């Protein structure tokens, strides 16, 4: 039986992950939170799932590398240096890092990439996301994942073409830009819509998350898929064979 260790087990997502592990017929190797012994958890796990915080990522990757176990990282709010750390760890173990573990969002990103590749830059792209009032990062990791998919479809660099936090006299929208808008309130688990806005017509591709269970279910599926993989960086689309 596959043994899955959860980093960030005390929160709502951690509980959802524990339930998903049981539903998948896997074994929960245990869980840790801030101040816990990640190395000990890694030593008794076949794979780790990390939904903790960016601050803890380096130590979590070190523990996974030391134990020689793969790790799925669903933590959002990561910066460039965190991706460098993931790259370094991926030289030694299998690492799957994603802004969203939902299977539906994974397919949505695929559709966004396809749409962006087929529609010219006369179609404006806007990514709109809504989350609960307690979410601390914006845009969400999923919004950035979808924006990256759109940029890849267009063959452009997302960082150089993003428009965020519009306020005041911003001037006209730049051709080819990928815009982001973040809404916060209530208990929304996560709603995302990518708009393609052309002259006289609009296309909207959406995903609405009704419960964190979808993220937990996808994370467990991804973690199980990761076991036995060679060292390297992997993605959720690969889990679905996209």
N, CA and C of each residue as an Amber inpcrd file, in Angstrom:
protein
   726
   0.8400000  -1.1910000   0.0000000   0.0000000   0.0000000   0.0000000
   0.8800000   1.2480000   0.0000000   0.5330000   2.2060000  -0.8460000
   1.2860000   3.4500000  -0.9520000   1.1390000   4.2700000   0.3260000
   2.2640000   4.7430000   0.8420000   2.2620000   5.5670000   2.0590000
   2.4920000   7.0230000   1.6840000   1.5140000   7.8680000   1.9780000
   1.5610000   9.2860000   1.6130000   1.7040000  10.1380000   2.8630000
   2.7360000  10.9760000   2.8930000   2.9550000  11.8910000   4.0000000
   2.4750000  13.2860000   3.6460000   1.7870000  13.9420000   4.5660000
   1.2140000  15.2660000   4.3150000   1.9750000  16.3390000   5.1000000
   2.5040000  17.3190000   4.3920000   3.1420000  18.4780000   5.0160000
   2.1320000  19.6160000   4.9830000   1.7570000  20.0940000   6.1630000
   0.6860000  21.0780000   6.2690000  -0.6210000  20.3750000   6.5670000
  -0.5850000  19.4850000   7.5540000  -1.7120000  18.5810000   7.7920000
  -2.8070000  19.1370000   8.6980000  -2.5150000  20.2190000   9.4250000
  -3.4690000  20.6840000  10.4310000  -4.5820000  21.5490000   9.8630000
  -4.3540000  22.1430000   8.7000000  -5.3470000  23.0420000   8.1240000
  -6.4800000  22.3170000   7.4300000  -7.3880000  23.1030000   6.8380000
  -8.5440000  22.5230000   6.1550000  -8.1110000  21.6800000   4.9580000
  -7.0910000  22.1350000   4.2560000  -6.6080000  21.3640000   3.1260000
  -5.9570000  20.0730000   3.5990000  -5.2520000  20.1400000   4.7150000
  -4.6220000  18.9440000   5.2680000  -5.6380000  17.8760000   5.6080000
  -6.7660000  18.2630000   6.1780000  -7.8140000  17.3060000   6.5080000
  -8.4400000  16.7240000   5.2470000  -8.6320000  17.5950000   4.2520000
  -9.1770000  17.1160000   2.9800000  -8.2290000  16.1070000   2.3350000
  -6.9350000  16.3500000   2.4480000  -5.9480000  15.4220000   1.9040000
  -5.9950000  14.0780000   2.6300000  -6.1040000  14.1120000   3.9550000
  -6.1790000  12.8690000   4.7280000  -7.3940000  12.0500000   4.3040000
  -8.5290000  12.7190000   4.0900000  -9.7370000  12.0230000   3.6460000
  -9.5380000  11.4380000   2.2420000  -8.8600000  12.1930000   1.3770000
  -8.6310000  11.7330000   0.0060000  -7.6770000  10.5490000  -0.0350000
  -6.6930000  10.5450000   0.8530000  -5.7660000   9.4140000   0.9400000
  -6.5400000   8.1450000   1.2850000  -7.4230000   8.2430000   2.2620000
  -8.2220000   7.0890000   2.6730000  -9.1490000   6.6340000   1.5500000
  -9.7700000   7.5960000   0.8660000 -10.7010000   7.2650000  -0.2110000
  -9.9990000   6.5810000  -1.3820000  -8.7050000   6.9060000  -1.5600000
  -7.9420000   6.3210000  -2.6650000  -7.3730000   4.9490000  -2.3170000
  -7.6020000   4.4930000  -1.0880000  -7.0970000   3.1930000  -0.6690000
  -5.6180000   3.2030000  -0.3560000  -5.0610000   4.3910000  -0.1290000
  -3.6450000   4.5210000   0.2310000  -3.5210000   4.5970000   1.7510000
  -2.2870000   4.5980000   2.2380000  -2.0350000   4.6720000   3.6700000
  -1.4950000   6.0520000   4.0210000  -2.0330000   6.6650000   5.0590000
  -1.5310000   7.9430000   5.5380000  -0.2950000   7.6910000   6.3970000
   0.8600000   8.1350000   5.9100000   2.1100000   7.9270000   6.6430000
   2.2270000   8.8640000   7.8330000   1.3650000   9.8810000   7.8700000
   1.4040000  10.8600000   8.9490000   1.4070000  12.2540000   8.3750000
   1.4490000  13.2310000   9.2630000   1.4560000  14.6190000   8.8320000
   2.2730000  15.4760000   9.7690000   2.7850000  16.5690000   9.2490000
   3.5450000  17.5220000  10.0630000   3.0850000  18.9340000   9.7320000
   3.3590000  19.8280000  10.6630000   3.0800000  21.2400000  10.4680000
   4.2930000  22.0260000  10.9360000   4.1570000  23.3270000  11.0640000
   5.2730000  24.1830000  11.4390000   5.9300000  23.6550000  12.7180000
   7.2480000  23.4530000  12.6500000   7.9920000  22.9390000  13.7900000
   8.0450000  21.4330000  13.8700000   7.3390000  20.7450000  12.9790000
   7.3290000  19.2840000  12.9970000   8.5620000  18.6930000  12.3380000
   8.7390000  17.4020000  12.5140000   9.9120000  16.7040000  11.9980000
   9.6240000  16.1800000  10.5850000   9.9410000  17.0190000   9.5960000
   9.6760000  16.6600000   8.2040000  10.5590000  15.4940000   7.7730000
  11.7900000  15.4630000   8.2700000  12.7160000  14.3970000   7.8920000
  12.1880000  13.0310000   8.3190000  11.6300000  12.9530000   9.5220000
  11.0850000  11.6870000  10.0140000   9.8800000  11.2690000   9.1750000
   9.0340000  12.2360000   8.7980000   7.8730000  11.9280000   7.9640000
   8.3290000  11.4100000   6.6000000   9.3320000  12.0650000   6.0170000
   9.8380000  11.6560000   4.7100000  10.3970000  10.2430000   4.7570000
  11.0470000   9.8990000   5.8660000  11.6870000   8.5830000   5.9900000
  10.6690000   7.4420000   5.9960000   9.4230000   7.7090000   6.4160000
   8.4150000   6.6350000   6.4760000   7.3610000   6.7600000   5.3820000
   7.6280000   7.6390000   4.3890000   6.6690000   7.8690000   3.3070000
   7.2130000   7.3740000   1.9710000   6.2940000   7.0070000   1.0800000
   6.6660000   6.6950000  -0.3010000   6.6310000   7.9400000  -1.1670000
   5.8590000   8.9360000  -0.7380000   5.7430000  10.1960000  -1.4500000
   5.2290000  11.2460000  -0.4660000   5.6520000  12.4900000  -0.6690000
   5.2090000  13.5960000   0.1770000   4.2950000  14.5230000  -0.6140000
   3.3030000  15.0850000   0.0750000   2.4270000  16.1020000  -0.4990000
   2.5490000  17.3380000   0.3770000   2.9580000  18.4540000  -0.2280000
   3.2540000  19.6740000   0.5280000   2.2450000  20.7660000   0.1970000
   1.4140000  21.1100000   1.1770000   0.4990000  22.2460000   1.0820000
   0.7260000  23.1470000   2.2990000   1.9880000  23.4790000   2.5740000
   2.2980000  24.2580000   3.7700000   2.4650000  25.7440000   3.4390000
   3.6960000  26.2320000   3.3260000   3.9360000  27.6440000   3.0440000
   5.2340000  27.8030000   2.2680000   5.3800000  28.8960000   1.5160000
   6.6250000  29.1220000   0.7870000   7.8450000  29.1360000   1.6980000
   7.6810000  29.6370000   2.9320000   8.8140000  29.7360000   3.8610000
   9.3760000  28.3590000   4.2160000   8.5270000  27.3520000   4.1860000
   8.9500000  26.0130000   4.5890000   9.4490000  25.1620000   3.4250000
   9.3430000  25.6850000   2.2070000   9.6180000  24.8510000   1.0360000
  11.0450000  24.3110000   1.0020000  12.0240000  25.1420000   1.3020000
  13.4160000  24.6840000   1.2040000  13.6700000  23.4960000   2.1310000
  13.2020000  23.5890000   3.3770000  13.3990000  22.4990000   4.3330000
  12.6470000  21.2500000   3.8890000  11.4720000  21.4330000   3.3240000
  10.6860000  20.2810000   2.8660000  11.3630000  19.5760000   1.6910000
  11.9100000  20.3520000   0.7810000  12.6350000  19.7610000  -0.3490000
  13.8930000  19.0410000   0.1260000  14.5880000  19.6410000   1.0880000
  15.7990000  19.0120000   1.6300000  15.4710000  17.6510000   2.2550000
  14.3560000  17.5960000   2.9800000  13.9440000  16.3400000   3.6260000
  13.5960000  15.2860000   2.5890000  12.9000000  15.7050000   1.5250000
  12.5280000  14.7580000   0.4760000  13.7700000  14.2240000  -0.2330000
  14.7140000  15.1070000  -0.5190000  15.9520000  14.6950000  -1.1940000
  16.7430000  13.7410000  -0.3060000  16.8530000  14.0690000   0.9760000
  17.6140000  13.2250000   1.9010000  17.0120000  11.8270000   2.0030000
  15.6800000  11.7390000   1.9530000  15.0070000  10.4400000   2.0560000
  14.8700000   9.7450000   0.7070000  15.1280000  10.4880000  -0.3680000
  15.0090000   9.9050000  -1.7020000  13.5870000   9.6170000  -2.1190000
  12.6360000  10.4550000  -1.6390000  11.2270000  10.2400000  -1.9840000
  10.7200000  11.4030000  -2.8440000   9.8010000  11.1240000  -3.7640000
   9.2360000  12.1980000  -4.5900000   8.3460000  13.1140000  -3.7660000
   8.1000000  14.3160000  -4.3000000   7.2760000  15.2800000  -3.5800000
   6.3820000  16.0350000  -4.5530000   5.1170000  16.1570000  -4.1800000
   4.1670000  16.9820000  -4.9110000   3.9620000  18.2580000  -4.1210000
   4.1430000  19.3970000  -4.7620000   4.0530000  20.6960000  -4.0890000
   2.8490000  21.4550000  -4.6280000   1.8720000  21.6780000  -3.7570000
   0.6920000  22.4430000  -4.1270000   0.6620000  23.8050000  -3.4560000
   1.7200000  24.1520000  -2.7400000   1.8180000  25.4450000  -2.0620000
   1.8190000  26.5660000  -3.0910000   1.0290000  27.6180000  -2.8590000
   0.9980000  28.7460000  -3.7800000   1.7640000  29.9310000  -3.1860000
   1.8940000  30.9900000  -3.9630000   2.6340000  32.1670000  -3.5310000
   4.1310000  32.0080000  -3.6890000   4.5630000  31.0600000  -4.5270000
   5.9890000  30.8250000  -4.7190000   6.6120000  31.9240000  -5.5700000
   7.8780000  32.2140000  -5.2980000   8.6400000  33.2060000  -6.0480000
   9.7020000  32.5000000  -6.8860000  10.4460000  33.2880000  -7.6610000
  11.4590000  32.7080000  -8.5470000  12.4470000  31.8200000  -7.7980000
  12.8570000  32.2580000  -6.6040000  13.8600000  31.4850000  -5.8710000
  13.3240000  30.1130000  -5.4520000  12.0220000  30.0370000  -5.2200000
  11.4260000  28.7510000  -4.8640000  11.4680000  27.7870000  -6.0560000
  11.2790000  28.3280000  -7.2480000  11.3470000  27.4800000  -8.4330000
  12.7830000  27.0170000  -8.6890000  13.7550000  27.8520000  -8.3550000
  15.1560000  27.4260000  -8.4570000  15.4210000  26.2680000  -7.4940000
  14.8390000  26.3430000  -6.2920000  14.9870000  25.2630000  -5.3150000
  14.3410000  23.9780000  -5.8340000  13.1740000  24.1070000  -6.4590000
  12.5140000  22.9320000  -7.0350000  13.3780000  22.3270000  -8.1350000
  13.9760000  23.1840000  -8.9530000  14.8510000  22.7000000 -10.0310000
  16.0340000  21.9230000  -9.4620000  16.6250000  22.4680000  -8.3960000
  17.7870000  21.8150000  -7.7900000  17.3980000  20.4530000  -7.2080000
  16.2480000  20.3960000  -6.5310000  15.7940000  19.1280000  -5.9510000
  15.4770000  18.1160000  -7.0490000  14.9530000  18.6130000  -8.1760000
  14.5650000  17.7320000  -9.2720000  15.7560000  17.0660000  -9.9490000
  16.9520000  17.5200000  -9.6410000  18.1470000  16.8180000 -10.1340000
  18.3260000  15.4790000  -9.4300000  17.6600000  15.3340000  -8.2730000
  17.8620000  14.1320000  -7.4460000  16.5960000  13.3080000  -7.2380000
  15.4200000  13.9680000  -7.2470000  14.1630000  13.2650000  -7.0060000
  13.1020000  13.7760000  -7.9810000  11.9860000  13.0790000  -8.0310000
  10.8550000  13.5270000  -8.8500000  10.0880000  14.6110000  -8.0910000
   9.8500000  15.7410000  -8.7620000   9.1590000  16.8790000  -8.1570000
   8.0030000  17.2970000  -9.0670000   6.7990000  17.3270000  -8.5180000
   5.6450000  17.8450000  -9.2500000   5.1750000  19.0860000  -8.5150000
   5.3610000  20.2420000  -9.1280000   4.9320000  21.5070000  -8.5300000
   3.8540000  22.1190000  -9.4040000   2.7630000  22.5440000  -8.7800000
   1.6490000  23.0920000  -9.5430000   0.9030000  24.1330000  -8.7350000
   0.2920000  25.0790000  -9.4280000  -0.5380000  26.0770000  -8.7570000
  -1.9230000  25.5680000  -8.4430000  -2.2870000  24.4020000  -8.9940000
  -3.6130000  23.8490000  -8.7390000  -3.6040000  22.3600000  -9.0560000
  -4.0770000  21.5360000  -8.1360000  -4.0830000  20.0860000  -8.3330000
  -5.4210000  19.5600000  -8.8310000  -6.3860000  20.4460000  -9.0570000
  -7.6820000  20.0090000  -9.5730000  -7.5180000  19.4420000 -10.9750000
  -8.1380000  18.2980000 -11.2250000  -8.0880000  17.7070000 -12.5580000
  -8.8510000  18.5690000 -13.5590000  -9.9290000  19.2090000 -13.0930000
 -10.6970000  20.1020000 -13.9570000  -9.8950000  21.3190000 -14.3750000
  -9.1640000  21.9170000 -13.4350000  -8.3320000  23.0780000 -13.7530000
  -7.2020000  22.6750000 -14.6970000  -6.6600000  21.4880000 -14.4960000
  -5.6060000  20.9970000 -15.3810000  -6.0990000  20.9380000 -16.8220000
  -7.3180000  20.4380000 -17.0050000  -7.8920000  20.3900000 -18.3470000
  -8.2140000  21.7970000 -18.8440000  -8.6870000  22.6720000 -17.9500000
  -8.9770000  24.0550000 -18.3280000  -7.7220000  24.7410000 -18.8740000
  -6.5930000  24.5600000 -18.2140000  -5.3480000  25.1620000 -18.6790000
  -5.0030000  24.6920000 -20.0840000  -5.2590000  23.4180000 -20.3580000
  -5.0230000  22.8630000 -21.6910000  -5.9040000  23.5720000 -22.7230000
  -7.1720000  23.7870000 -22.3780000  -8.0970000  24.4510000 -23.2890000
  -7.7080000  25.9180000 -23.4970000  -7.2610000  26.5800000 -22.4280000
  -6.8140000  27.9760000 -22.5310000  -5.6100000  28.0830000 -23.4670000
  -4.6800000  27.1790000 -23.3210000  -3.4920000  27.1780000 -24.1900000
  -3.9010000  27.0100000 -25.6580000  -4.8330000  26.0860000 -25.8950000
  -5.3010000  25.8460000 -27.2530000  -6.0010000  27.0850000 -27.8170000
  -6.8870000  27.6900000 -27.0300000  -7.6210000  28.8680000 -27.4960000
  -6.6700000  30.0210000 -27.7940000  -5.6960000  30.2360000 -26.9090000
  -4.7490000  31.3330000 -27.0970000  -3.9020000  31.1350000 -28.3420000
  -3.6010000  29.8800000 -28.6550000  -2.7650000  29.6050000 -29.8240000
  -3.5140000  29.8200000 -31.1320000  -4.8600000  29.7640000 -31.0850000
  -5.6600000  29.8410000 -32.3030000  -6.3050000  31.2050000 -32.5250000
  -6.3590000  32.0080000 -31.4540000  -6.9310000  33.3510000 -31.5690000
  -5.8050000  34.3790000 -31.5820000  -5.8810000  35.3330000 -32.4610000
  -4.8200000  36.3350000 -32.5910000  -4.7920000  37.3110000 -31.4290000
  -3.7650000  38.1800000 -31.3900000  -3.6450000  39.1150000 -30.2740000
  -4.6250000  40.2740000 -30.3730000  -5.5210000  40.2310000 -31.3790000
  -6.6400000  41.1730000 -31.3820000  -7.7360000  40.7050000 -30.4250000
  -7.5660000  39.4830000 -29.8720000  -8.4190000  38.9920000 -28.8030000
  -7.7030000  39.2500000 -27.4770000  -8.2770000  40.1000000 -26.6350000
  -7.6780000  40.4080000 -25.3380000  -7.9350000  39.2770000 -24.3580000
  -6.9500000  39.0040000 -23.5060000  -7.0600000  37.9180000 -22.5260000
  -7.0720000  38.4970000 -21.1140000  -8.0900000  38.1290000 -20.3420000
  -8.2140000  38.5480000 -18.9520000  -8.4810000  37.3210000 -18.0780000
  -7.7460000  37.1980000 -16.9880000  -7.9210000  36.0990000 -16.0360000
  -8.5350000  36.6720000 -14.7590000  -9.7140000  36.2070000 -14.4030000
 -10.4190000  36.7150000 -13.2180000 -10.5840000  35.5750000 -12.2210000
 -10.1740000  35.8190000 -10.9820000 -10.2850000  34.7720000  -9.9500000
 -10.9430000  35.3180000  -8.6960000 -11.6930000  34.4380000  -8.0220000
 -12.3600000  34.7850000  -6.7640000 -12.0240000  33.7280000  -5.7170000
 -11.6290000  34.1870000  -4.5240000 -11.3200000  33.2800000  -3.4260000
 -11.8800000  33.8170000  -2.1080000 -11.8790000  32.9620000  -1.1030000
 -12.3530000  33.3050000   0.2300000 -11.5440000  34.4610000   0.8320000
 -12.1120000  35.0810000   1.8290000 -11.5150000  36.2860000   2.4100000
 -10.1850000  36.0400000   3.1090000  -9.8640000  34.7840000   3.4440000
  -8.6460000  34.4960000   4.1910000  -7.4290000  34.2390000   3.2930000
  -7.6130000  34.1750000   1.9990000  -6.4870000  33.8930000   1.1040000
  -5.5020000  35.0520000   1.1390000  -4.2130000  34.7400000   1.2290000
  -3.2110000  35.7900000   1.4680000  -2.4340000  36.1930000   0.2240000
  -2.4830000  35.4180000  -0.8690000  -1.7060000  35.7690000  -2.0580000
  -2.6280000  36.0900000  -3.2340000  -2.1650000  36.9930000  -4.0810000
  -2.9230000  37.3700000  -5.2690000  -1.9440000  37.8440000  -6.3520000
  -2.1930000  37.5070000  -7.6210000  -3.2190000  36.5820000  -8.1010000
  -2.9840000  35.1780000  -7.5460000  -4.0070000  34.3830000  -7.5860000
  -3.8890000  33.0220000  -7.0820000  -2.9120000  32.2180000  -7.9380000
  -2.4060000  31.1400000  -7.3570000  -1.5260000  30.2680000  -8.1150000
  -2.2140000  29.7180000  -9.3530000  -3.5140000  29.4660000  -9.2440000
  -4.2640000  28.9570000 -10.3860000  -4.3840000  30.0070000 -11.4760000
  -4.6380000  31.2610000 -11.0840000  -4.7190000  32.3390000 -12.0710000
  -3.3990000  32.4710000 -12.8310000  -2.2960000  32.3750000 -12.1070000
  -0.9890000  32.4610000 -12.7530000  -0.7530000  31.2580000 -13.6670000
  -1.1980000  30.0850000 -13.2270000  -1.0850000  28.8870000 -14.0550000
  -1.8610000  29.0670000 -15.3650000  -3.0620000  29.6270000 -15.2710000
  -3.8790000  29.8530000 -16.4620000  -3.2880000  30.9510000 -17.3300000
  -2.7470000  31.9940000 -16.7000000  -2.0910000  33.0460000 -17.4530000
  -0.8710000  32.5170000 -18.1960000  -0.1230000  31.6230000 -17.5320000
   1.0380000  31.0150000 -18.1670000   0.6190000  30.1550000 -19.3600000
  -0.4970000  29.4440000 -19.2000000  -1.0030000  28.6340000 -20.3100000
  -1.3590000  29.5170000 -21.5010000  -1.9920000  30.6590000 -21.2230000
  -2.3400000  31.5910000 -22.2980000  -1.0790000  32.1410000 -22.9680000
  -0.0800000  32.4750000 -22.1530000   1.1740000  33.0110000 -22.6940000
   1.8790000  31.9710000 -23.5580000   1.8730000  30.7250000 -23.1120000
   2.4950000  29.6540000 -23.8960000   1.7770000  29.4670000 -25.2220000
   0.4490000  29.5750000 -25.1930000  -0.3180000  29.4560000 -26.4240000
   0.0120000  30.5600000 -27.4060000   0.2900000  31.7520000 -26.8670000
   0.6370000  32.9020000 -27.7030000   2.1210000  32.9370000 -28.0690000
   2.9230000  32.1400000 -27.3470000   4.3580000  32.1780000 -27.5860000
   5.0090000  33.4440000 -27.0560000   4.5300000  33.9350000 -25.8930000
   5.0660000  35.1530000 -25.2950000   5.5090000  34.8790000 -23.8610000
   6.2770000  35.7960000 -23.2960000   6.7170000  35.6990000 -21.9090000
   5.6580000  36.3520000 -21.0190000   5.1070000  35.5910000 -20.0770000
   4.0230000  36.1160000 -19.2530000   4.4680000  37.3250000 -18.4420000
   5.6540000  37.2640000 -17.8260000   6.1170000  38.3630000 -16.9720000
   6.1950000  39.6800000 -17.7400000   6.5340000  39.6020000 -19.0020000
   6.6940000  40.8120000 -19.8060000   5.3660000  41.3280000 -20.3610000
   4.3090000  40.5290000 -20.2420000   3.0280000  40.9170000 -20.8330000
   1.8800000  40.9550000 -19.8270000   2.1730000  40.8490000 -18.5330000
   1.1190000  40.8630000 -17.5170000   0.6620000  42.2780000 -17.2110000
  -0.6170000  42.4170000 -16.9590000  -1.1720000  43.6700000 -16.4420000
  -1.9360000  43.3260000 -15.1730000  -1.5050000  43.9180000 -14.0490000
  -2.1210000  43.6190000 -12.7530000  -2.4250000  44.9120000 -11.9980000
  -3.3620000  44.8170000 -11.0990000  -3.6300000  45.9200000 -10.1720000
  -3.8980000  47.2490000 -10.8390000  -4.7360000  47.2680000 -11.8490000
  -5.0440000  48.5260000 -12.5190000  -5.7400000  49.4870000 -11.5670000
  -5.2840000  50.7470000 -11.5810000  -5.8830000  51.7490000 -10.6960000
  -5.5580000  53.1320000 -11.2540000  -6.5310000  54.0140000 -11.2570000
  -6.2760000  55.3620000 -11.7360000  -6.2140000  55.4450000 -13.2480000
  -5.4760000  56.4110000 -13.7560000  -5.3370000  56.6000000 -15.1950000
  -4.2490000  55.6640000 -15.7000000  -4.6520000  54.5280000 -16.2180000
  -3.6940000  53.4980000 -16.6180000  -3.3390000  53.5500000 -18.0950000
  -4.0980000  54.3150000 -18.8700000  -3.8890000  54.3120000 -20.3050000
  -4.5980000  53.1370000 -20.9420000  -4.5710000  53.1100000 -22.2570000
  -5.2590000  52.0390000 -22.9800000  -4.5820000  50.6980000 -22.7300000
  -5.3540000  49.6570000 -22.8510000  -4.8410000  48.2980000 -22.6910000
  -3.8220000  48.0160000 -23.7900000  -2.6920000  47.3960000 -23.4190000
  -1.6580000  47.0820000 -24.3900000  -2.0410000  45.8520000 -25.1990000
  -1.7810000  45.9100000 -26.4890000  -2.0570000  44.7740000 -27.3550000
  -1.2240000  43.5670000 -26.9170000  -1.8810000  42.4200000 -26.7900000
  -1.1720000  41.2000000 -26.4140000  -0.9910000  41.0000000 -24.9260000
  -1.5050000  41.9130000 -24.1010000  -1.3480000  41.7820000 -22.6510000
  -2.2460000  40.6670000 -22.1080000  -1.8160000  40.0950000 -20.9720000
  -2.6320000  39.1410000 -20.2250000  -2.9790000  39.8150000 -18.9060000
  -4.2360000  40.1480000 -18.7110000  -4.6520000  40.8690000 -17.5160000
  -5.1020000  39.9390000 -16.4070000  -4.9460000  40.4100000 -15.1640000
  -5.3550000  39.6340000 -13.9950000  -6.2090000  40.5050000 -13.0850000
  -7.2790000  39.9210000 -12.5530000  -8.1060000  40.5910000 -11.5540000
  -8.4120000  39.6020000 -10.4420000  -8.2990000  40.0540000  -9.1890000
  -8.5010000  39.1790000  -8.0290000  -9.6110000  39.7150000  -7.1490000
 -10.5920000  38.8520000  -6.8550000 -11.6870000  39.1870000  -5.9600000
 -11.5550000  38.3530000  -4.6960000 -11.8650000  38.9330000  -3.5300000
 -11.7530000  38.2310000  -2.2590000 -13.0160000  38.4480000  -1.4280000
 -13.5470000  37.3490000  -0.8700000 -14.7050000  37.4930000  -0.0040000
 -15.3980000  36.1770000   0.2740000 -16.1040000  36.1290000   1.3860000
 -16.8930000  34.9660000   1.7290000 -16.0590000  33.7200000   1.9110000
 -16.6120000  32.6030000   1.5050000 -15.9600000  31.3070000   1.7070000
 -15.6760000  30.5990000   0.3880000 -15.5480000  31.3560000  -0.6860000
 -15.3540000  30.7840000  -2.0230000 -14.0870000  29.9300000  -2.0650000
 -14.2300000  28.6790000  -2.4780000 -13.0740000  27.7840000  -2.5530000
 -12.1590000  28.1450000  -3.7060000 -12.7180000  28.6980000  -4.7750000
 -11.8950000  29.1080000  -5.8990000 -12.6580000  29.0830000  -7.2080000
 -12.9050000  30.2670000  -7.7920000 -13.5430000  30.3890000  -9.0940000
 -12.5600000  31.0690000 -10.0470000 -12.4270000  30.5320000 -11.2530000
 -11.5010000  31.1050000 -12.2290000 -12.1650000  31.1460000 -13.6000000
 -12.0460000  32.2910000 -14.2580000 -12.5320000  32.4390000 -15.6230000
 -11.4730000  33.1350000 -16.4570000 -11.1920000  32.5700000 -17.6180000
 -10.3020000  33.2110000 -18.5820000 -11.1800000  33.7380000 -19.7120000
 -11.1530000  35.0610000 -19.9010000 -11.9310000  35.7060000 -20.9490000
 -11.0500000  35.9720000 -22.1630000 -11.5690000  35.6270000 -23.3210000
 -10.9790000  36.0280000 -24.5900000 -11.9620000  37.0250000 -25.2000000
 -11.5590000  38.2860000 -25.2750000 -12.4780000  39.3470000 -25.6730000
 -12.0670000  39.9130000 -27.0300000 -12.8800000  39.6250000 -28.0350000
 -12.6400000  40.1480000 -29.3720000 -13.6420000  41.2390000 -29.6980000
 -13.5570000  41.7690000 -30.8920000 -14.5300000  42.7620000 -31.3350000
 -15.8510000  42.0500000 -31.6240000 -16.8840000  42.4490000 -30.9080000
 -18.2480000  41.9620000 -31.1160000 -18.5110000  40.5460000 -30.6060000
 -17.5230000  39.9050000 -29.9690000 -17.7730000  38.5800000 -29.3970000
 -16.7980000  38.3040000 -28.2620000 -17.2090000  37.4090000 -27.3510000
 -16.3930000  37.0510000 -26.1950000 -16.4690000  35.5470000 -25.9710000
 -15.3690000  34.9970000 -25.5270000 -15.3090000  33.5830000 -25.1520000
 -14.8520000  33.5030000 -23.7030000 -15.5670000  32.7300000 -22.8860000
 -15.2050000  32.5800000 -21.4720000 -15.0310000  31.1060000 -21.1440000
 -13.8710000  30.7670000 -20.5920000 -13.5910000  29.4060000 -20.1420000
 -13.4730000  29.4400000 -18.6200000 -14.2980000  28.6520000 -17.9330000
 -14.4060000  28.7770000 -16.4770000 -14.2720000  27.4570000 -15.7460000
 -13.8360000  27.5740000 -14.4940000 -13.8540000  26.4490000 -13.5550000
 -14.3040000  26.9800000 -12.2060000 -15.2820000  26.3170000 -11.6040000
 -15.8030000  26.7150000 -10.2990000 -15.5450000  25.5880000  -9.3100000
 -14.7980000  25.8920000  -8.2630000 -14.5050000  24.8870000  -7.2350000
 -15.5350000  25.0160000  -6.1170000 -16.2490000  23.9320000  -5.8460000
 -17.2790000  23.9630000  -4.8170000 -16.7720000  23.4640000  -3.4680000
 -15.6540000  22.7290000  -3.4790000 -15.1280000  22.1770000  -2.2350000
 -13.6550000  21.8530000  -2.4090000 -12.8710000  21.9720000  -1.3360000
 -11.4440000  21.6550000  -1.3910000 -11.1630000  20.1910000  -1.7010000
 -12.1910000  19.3730000  -1.6250000 -11.9920000  17.9510000  -1.9060000
 -11.4330000  17.7230000  -3.3080000 -11.7900000  18.5970000  -4.2540000
 -11.3110000  18.3900000  -5.6240000  -9.7980000  18.5550000  -5.7060000
  -9.2490000  19.4990000  -4.9140000  -7.8050000  19.7060000  -4.9190000
  -7.0950000  18.5320000  -4.2390000  -7.6950000  18.0580000  -3.1600000
  -7.1190000  16.9260000  -2.4350000  -7.1440000  15.6640000  -3.2860000
  -8.2600000  15.4190000  -3.9580000  -8.3830000  14.2340000  -4.8070000
  -7.3470000  14.2670000  -5.9210000  -7.1780000  15.4250000  -6.5590000
  -6.1880000  15.5440000  -7.6240000  -4.7730000  15.4060000  -7.1140000
  -4.5090000  15.9520000  -5.9120000  -3.1700000  15.8650000  -5.3350000
  -2.7910000  14.4220000  -5.0310000  -3.7280000  13.6690000  -4.4960000
  -3.4540000  12.2620000  -4.1840000  -3.2270000  11.4720000  -5.4660000
  -4.0340000  11.7420000  -6.4760000  -3.8170000  11.0580000  -7.7590000
  -2.4370000  11.3980000  -8.3240000  -2.0640000  12.6850000  -8.2490000
  -0.7530000  13.0980000  -8.7380000   0.3780000  12.4790000  -7.9360000
   0.2040000  12.3980000  -6.6210000   1.2360000  11.8150000  -5.7600000
   1.4420000  10.3480000  -6.0790000   0.3450000   9.6210000  -6.2600000
   0.4550000   8.1940000  -6.5950000   1.1380000   8.0050000  -7.9510000
   0.8240000   8.8680000  -8.8950000   1.4210000   8.7970000 -10.2310000
   2.9240000   9.0690000 -10.1700000   3.3380000   9.9080000  -9.2170000
   4.7360000  10.3390000  -9.1220000   5.6690000   9.2350000  -8.6230000
   5.1340000   8.2850000  -7.8920000   5.9600000   7.2110000  -7.3240000
   6.6100000   6.3860000  -8.4350000   7.9030000   6.1970000  -8.3170000
   8.6390000   5.4090000  -9.2980000   9.1590000   6.2050000 -10.4790000
   8.8010000   7.5020000 -10.5540000   9.2830000   8.3310000 -11.6530000
  10.7490000   8.7070000 -11.4300000  11.4770000   8.8790000 -12.5280000
  12.8740000   9.3000000 -12.4600000  12.9580000  10.7350000 -11.9600000
  14.1270000  11.1280000 -11.4790000  14.3410000  12.5020000 -11.0330000
  13.9930000  13.4720000 -12.1620000  13.3600000  14.5830000 -11.7900000
  12.9700000  15.5860000 -12.7790000  11.7500000  16.3440000 -12.3130000
  11.3740000  17.3570000 -13.0640000  10.1800000  18.1270000 -12.7530000
   9.0220000  17.6400000 -13.6170000   7.8680000  17.4680000 -12.9640000
   6.6890000  16.9550000 -13.6430000   5.5230000  17.9250000 -13.4460000
   4.4720000  17.7360000 -14.2350000   3.3250000  18.6300000 -14.1950000
   2.0270000  17.8440000 -14.1090000   0.9610000  18.5170000 -13.6970000
  -0.3460000  17.8740000 -13.6340000  -0.8560000  17.4330000 -15.0040000
  -0.6210000  18.1850000 -16.0890000  -1.0570000  17.6830000 -17.3990000
  -0.4720000  16.3110000 -17.7210000   0.7510000  16.0510000 -17.2810000
   1.3450000  14.7290000 -17.5100000   0.5860000  13.6430000 -16.7640000
   0.0450000  13.9860000 -15.5940000  -0.7590000  13.0230000 -14.8300000
  -1.9830000  12.5960000 -15.6330000  -2.5510000  13.5440000 -16.3840000
  -3.7300000  13.2570000 -17.2060000  -3.3680000  12.7990000 -18.6120000
  -2.0680000  12.7450000 -18.8960000  -1.6460000  12.3230000 -20.2290000
  -1.8870000  13.3610000 -21.3000000  -1.9090000  14.6640000 -20.9200000
  -2.1360000  15.7260000 -21.8940000  -0.8220000  16.1500000 -22.5450000
